[in-house]
Amino acid sequence: MDQLPHFQIELLNTLASGGGLRELARQISATLDRDVFIINSTHRILVSTLANADVSEGKLLKIATTGPIPDHVTVFPEEQPIEVLVTELRNSVKRLGFLLICEPGSADDERLKTIAHEASLACILELQKQEELLEQGRQYKDAFLFDLLYGNIEDPADIIIRGGFWGWDFKRPHVVLVFELRDFEQYSGDPHLMEILDQIVQTVVESLNEKAIILQKNEQVILVLPLEKKSRHEKKDYINMIIQKVRAQSKEHLESRVIWVGVGKEYSNPTELFRSYQEAKVASTLGSLLQEQSHTPFFTDLGIDRILYNHDRQELEEFYQETLEPLEEYDRLQKNELMETLGKYVVNRCDLKQTADELFLHPNTLRYRLKRIEEILEIDIKDFDTILSLIVAFKIQYLKQLSIANHN
């Protein structure tokens, strides 16, 4: 124990001579005669002395505990349990991460804690320095990404040059994905969960060796993903693969919270990427309204729903009233179900037999109802334009009901 101050000085000298976290971890491991991890506050592995690909840098560590992390926990790198001794790495402002000592053993507990405590100062200083450097770079980077995603840069050459500073190749086509935490609350533990989601997206993208752009913005993690010149089907499969990996890791690390995803259109001109971002947000919102959690809403697949969602709400309401309100009012006064009959008929593509079967009606009864609907609405139900108007009106009603339900 008399050598502890000397050990701390050795670690500080390592930092002074340009050694980083990896060299600190090596020295701590050699002194303790045990493997160590240094992880950040969201449990992402920054350094590991274990010679095991499953615990490589950048991976998220699954920790078997809830609430505050105790002195001893079990971690699961790829389902392989390891008992570790935990030392928090915190400066005067916030938690920066943890030093984890593998297989501590109860007999050496106090000794290991003392050495870990002495080593923590050097780890904190290095983590603090790294965070300050990241923050300086992040300010310039975030300003550029804000301009990119809000269409404030008109010259594509400017985007290509500025993006090159961070290794982003805007000569390639890109697509924007938005990951959102459902029921996000700013004044809760949700901002920390968003940091974890950000780390998950980074981990997945880095595992694919992609130089993608990742930006956290309130309840969103925005991914600007470069694409190869492949078929539309191959691109879609690639994007879905990334989303499935993010969702799989989210189930492990985000306390069973629901993640909504939206995908914008692909653009070759980087000045148009702001459109992909807006489209991804619309796709995510419509996906949440439609409760399509397992299905990824691609903006290109939303069809008429995306047009209606972006249209003037007052104009849509007026169109609905002009098209269907007389029938809705008739049902209310006569206590009939003609709206349901017409809705089923439209959904079934005007197939008389299928509609009659679903409503448990005789075909002649259905014909009578449809004739009555024509009289009330003063329409020809066989006219193509009329059918199209009815489809749009029912879509408006459906989206309106979903929106109301989503906000209750």
VENKA-V203007 format. One record per pair of residues at least 6 apart in sequence whose C-alpha atoms are under 7 Angstrom apart, sorted by the first residue. I is the first residue (numbers start at 1). J is the second residue. D is the distance in whole Angstrom. If there is no record, write none. Layout:
I | J | D
I | J | D
This chain:
4 | 115 | 7
4 | 118 | 7
8 | 118 | 6
8 | 119 | 6
11 | 24 | 6
11 | 122 | 6
12 | 122 | 6
20 | 126 | 7
21 | 47 | 7
21 | 123 | 7
21 | 126 | 7
22 | 47 | 6
25 | 36 | 7
25 | 49 | 7
26 | 49 | 7
29 | 35 | 5
29 | 36 | 6
34 | 101 | 7
34 | 102 | 6
35 | 49 | 5
35 | 50 | 6
35 | 101 | 6
35 | 102 | 5
36 | 48 | 6
36 | 49 | 6
36 | 100 | 5
36 | 101 | 5
36 | 102 | 6
37 | 45 | 7
37 | 47 | 6
37 | 48 | 4
37 | 49 | 7
37 | 99 | 6
37 | 100 | 5
37 | 101 | 7
38 | 45 | 6
38 | 46 | 6
38 | 47 | 5
38 | 48 | 7
38 | 98 | 6
38 | 99 | 5
38 | 100 | 6
39 | 45 | 4
39 | 46 | 5
39 | 47 | 7
39 | 97 | 5
39 | 98 | 5
39 | 99 | 7
40 | 46 | 7
40 | 96 | 6
40 | 97 | 4
40 | 98 | 6
41 | 95 | 6
41 | 96 | 5
41 | 97 | 4
42 | 195 | 7
42 | 196 | 5
43 | 60 | 6
43 | 61 | 5
44 | 58 | 6
44 | 59 | 6
44 | 60 | 4
44 | 61 | 6
45 | 57 | 5
45 | 58 | 5
45 | 59 | 6
45 | 60 | 6
45 | 61 | 7
46 | 57 | 5
46 | 58 | 6
47 | 57 | 6
48 | 55 | 7
48 | 56 | 7
48 | 57 | 7
54 | 77 | 6
54 | 78 | 6
55 | 77 | 6
58 | 203 | 6
59 | 203 | 6
61 | 75 | 7
61 | 76 | 7
61 | 77 | 6
62 | 75 | 6
62 | 76 | 5
62 | 77 | 7
63 | 74 | 6
63 | 75 | 5
63 | 76 | 6
64 | 73 | 6
64 | 74 | 5
64 | 75 | 6
65 | 73 | 7
71 | 85 | 6
71 | 86 | 5
72 | 84 | 6
72 | 85 | 5
72 | 86 | 6
73 | 83 | 6
73 | 84 | 6
73 | 85 | 7
74 | 81 | 6
74 | 82 | 5
74 | 83 | 4
74 | 84 | 6
75 | 81 | 6
75 | 82 | 5
75 | 83 | 6
76 | 82 | 6
82 | 102 | 7
82 | 103 | 7
83 | 102 | 6
83 | 103 | 5
84 | 100 | 6
84 | 101 | 5
84 | 102 | 4
84 | 103 | 6
84 | 104 | 6
85 | 100 | 6
85 | 101 | 5
85 | 102 | 7
85 | 104 | 6
86 | 98 | 7
86 | 99 | 6
86 | 100 | 5
86 | 101 | 7
87 | 98 | 6
87 | 99 | 5
87 | 100 | 6
87 | 116 | 7
88 | 97 | 6
88 | 98 | 5
88 | 99 | 6
89 | 95 | 6
89 | 96 | 6
89 | 97 | 5
89 | 98 | 5
89 | 99 | 7
89 | 120 | 6
89 | 124 | 6
90 | 96 | 5
90 | 124 | 7
91 | 124 | 7
96 | 127 | 7
147 | 153 | 6
148 | 273 | 7
148 | 274 | 6
149 | 273 | 6
149 | 274 | 4
149 | 277 | 6
150 | 274 | 5
151 | 271 | 6
151 | 272 | 7
151 | 274 | 5
153 | 271 | 6
154 | 271 | 6
155 | 271 | 7
156 | 269 | 7
156 | 270 | 6
156 | 271 | 6
159 | 270 | 7
160 | 169 | 7
160 | 170 | 5
160 | 171 | 7
163 | 169 | 7
163 | 170 | 7
167 | 211 | 7
168 | 211 | 6
168 | 212 | 7
170 | 270 | 6
172 | 226 | 6
172 | 227 | 7
172 | 268 | 6
173 | 226 | 6
173 | 227 | 6
173 | 266 | 7
173 | 267 | 5
173 | 268 | 4
174 | 224 | 6
174 | 225 | 5
174 | 226 | 4
174 | 227 | 6
174 | 266 | 6
174 | 267 | 6
174 | 268 | 6
175 | 224 | 6
175 | 225 | 5
175 | 226 | 7
175 | 264 | 6
175 | 265 | 6
175 | 266 | 4
175 | 267 | 6
175 | 276 | 6
176 | 223 | 6
176 | 224 | 5
176 | 225 | 6
176 | 263 | 6
176 | 264 | 5
176 | 276 | 5
176 | 277 | 5
176 | 280 | 6
177 | 222 | 6
177 | 223 | 5
177 | 224 | 6
177 | 262 | 6
177 | 263 | 5
177 | 264 | 6
177 | 280 | 6
178 | 220 | 6
178 | 221 | 6
178 | 222 | 5
178 | 223 | 6
178 | 261 | 6
178 | 262 | 5
178 | 263 | 7
178 | 280 | 6
178 | 281 | 6
179 | 220 | 6
179 | 221 | 5
179 | 222 | 6
179 | 259 | 7
179 | 260 | 6
179 | 261 | 5
179 | 262 | 7
180 | 219 | 6
180 | 220 | 5
180 | 221 | 7
180 | 259 | 6
180 | 260 | 5
180 | 261 | 6
181 | 219 | 6
181 | 220 | 7
181 | 258 | 6
181 | 259 | 5
181 | 260 | 6
182 | 258 | 6
182 | 259 | 6
182 | 260 | 7
184 | 190 | 6
184 | 219 | 6
193 | 254 | 6
194 | 219 | 7
197 | 250 | 7
198 | 216 | 6
198 | 221 | 6
200 | 246 | 6
200 | 249 | 7
201 | 246 | 6
204 | 242 | 7
204 | 245 | 7
204 | 246 | 7
212 | 224 | 6
212 | 225 | 5
212 | 226 | 6
213 | 223 | 6
213 | 224 | 5
213 | 225 | 7
214 | 221 | 7
214 | 222 | 6
214 | 223 | 5
214 | 224 | 6
215 | 221 | 6
215 | 222 | 5
215 | 223 | 7
216 | 222 | 6
260 | 284 | 6
260 | 288 | 6
260 | 293 | 6
261 | 284 | 5
261 | 296 | 6
262 | 280 | 5
262 | 281 | 6
262 | 283 | 5
262 | 284 | 4
262 | 296 | 7
262 | 297 | 5
262 | 298 | 6
263 | 280 | 4
263 | 283 | 6
263 | 297 | 6
263 | 298 | 5
263 | 299 | 6
264 | 276 | 4
264 | 277 | 6
264 | 279 | 5
264 | 280 | 4
264 | 298 | 6
264 | 299 | 5
265 | 276 | 5
265 | 279 | 7
265 | 299 | 6
265 | 300 | 6
266 | 276 | 7
267 | 273 | 6
279 | 299 | 6
280 | 299 | 7
283 | 297 | 5
283 | 298 | 6
283 | 299 | 5
284 | 297 | 7
287 | 297 | 6
289 | 402 | 6
289 | 403 | 6
289 | 406 | 6
290 | 402 | 7
316 | 396 | 7
320 | 393 | 5
320 | 396 | 7
323 | 390 | 7
323 | 393 | 7
326 | 376 | 7
326 | 377 | 6
327 | 339 | 7
327 | 376 | 6
327 | 377 | 7
328 | 339 | 6
331 | 337 | 6
331 | 338 | 6
338 | 369 | 7
338 | 373 | 7
344 | 355 | 6
345 | 351 | 7
345 | 355 | 6
346 | 391 | 6
348 | 354 | 7
348 | 355 | 6
352 | 363 | 7
353 | 363 | 7
356 | 362 | 6
356 | 363 | 6
356 | 366 | 6
374 | 380 | 6
374 | 381 | 6
380 | 386 | 7
381 | 387 | 7
